Amino acid sequence: MLDVSIEFKLFLYVIIVLSAVFHEYAHAFTAYYLGDPTAKNMGRLTLNPIAHMDPIGTVLLPLFLLFFVGGFIGYAKPVPYNPHNLKDQKYGSLKVGLAGPVSNFLIALVASFIIRFFSIGGFFAIALPWLVYINIFLGLFNLIPIPPLDGSKIVSAFFPTYGSRNAIGGTLIAIFLAIMFLPYISQFVYAIFTGGQSIPMPF
């Protein structure tokens, strides 16, 4: 990432946190819609950031990467759910797992629509493109099929023992893959979403 101002890094951090919160809310809402009240009973069916913040994934990791590495990755506290309560026993866990990344892609698509078809300027001319890019990045990151990310839960819907693998080691591998490859993939998807537009220079 370019050498940018502290203000812009804090701006990116706010987007990361809010996007991660919406991601976890989507998990909680989908689980509740499918019949499991676990997340709701634990106060996680909310858009209140405090309910979803993880000390490492929402605070330490994204701030460290933004200020000392020049990149970003973030995640919120995983939403608990009981798959046995889901109405759809066959694909319920798959739907809950997909809900988070899909919510990020929906945010990116809505913002992309505004970028492509409306005249925007000033702050929003920079804010919306970065909102698109970050949500694409977070959606793709969570689709990496390595525990404990959502991608592993999706794979587990077809191979039940897959998600039982080492989560700590998986997180480190996923972060490495995200840093090395996801920026390029995310930029490619961004260009598709926005009709070939480039990401504006940060302030």
Disulfide bonds with the S-S distance in Angstrom:
none
